Amino acid sequence: MKIEYIETSKLIPYARNNKTHNERQIKLIAASIKEFGFKNPVVVDKENVIIAGHGRVLAAERIELDKVPCVIADDLTKAQIKAYRIADNKLADLADYDEEMLSLELEELQELNFDIELTGISDDELNDFDLEEDITFSEDNANDKFNFIISCENIDELRELQNKLNTDIEETLQRIKIKYKDLKI
């Protein structure tokens, strides 16, 4: 596989590209290219028509890159090119995340003070993950609701945790009531 740098002005978007790219995605791809470099080349045919990488090209134009790395897929038939355009996007959509592993990675990125938005994960999505976070009670969040997710490997572990919580919860609630008298618990 040979990578060639081709001027963005010479790359031709495929007229029937079936994947759309919204403004947020283009901005995030551009930010990703700035942060990490152009690590995923655009795939084009012999005439420089884009097979895969329309979003990357739009982002490259946004940040005014003159040239981008491209792979020329001159070994594919017309049918293979059409199928690859669809497969390149669709196959990625079929993958699932291992949420536990993703949570660990996101937690470490937070500890490293890395801008998680560069991963494409929104604040709303980030809130869905069980990231460890210090909760500081104050007048500002006295009426906020807090949810805790507890994971156990088996029923015995769950019972052990339940017994410990039952033992500790009254004492903990009493301390919270004393410290934060205005909280309704």
HUBELKA-V564127 format. One record per helix or strand of 2 or more residues. SS is the DSSP state (A for helix, B for strand). FROM is the first residue (numbers start at 0). TO is the last residue. If there is no record, write none. Layout:
# HUBELKA-V564127
((SS FROM TO) (SS FROM TO))
This chain:
# HUBELKA-V564127
((B 2 6) (A 7 9) (A 22 35) (B 41 43) (B 48 51) (A 53 61) (B 66 71) (A 77 92) (A 98 110) (A 115 118) (A 122 126) (A 138 140) (A 154 178))
